[in-house]
Amino acid sequence: MSMEVATAEKSLGQFASNNGYTELMQYVTKAYPNVTEFFKTGITDEVSDVCKELKAISLKAPSPIAKTAEDLYRRIVGHTVVMITDGAAND
């Protein structure tokens, strides 16, 4: 299974496997409050704040986590509201 990000209108694509998502979640806990809240609720309208934190993670985190953060960043930048899905609903 994969983790995807979407707007209300369309899927923005896969950004991580379940394992990659879990690793990123564990890395961001408490140090990156906007990303942590996004992962907790599965939706955000604070995309610009989430993007700032994802960019910082992509520069500081170990390689696999940094890649997942960068992939998620590229998919959501420029949107106003995004949500996380498990990809199963889009099959």
Secondary structure, DSSP 8 states (H G I E B T S, - for coil): -EEEEE-SS-EEEEEEEHHHHHHHHHHHTTTSHHHHHHHHHSEES-HHHHHHHHHHHHHHS-HHHHHHHHHHHHHHTT-S-EEEE-SGGG-
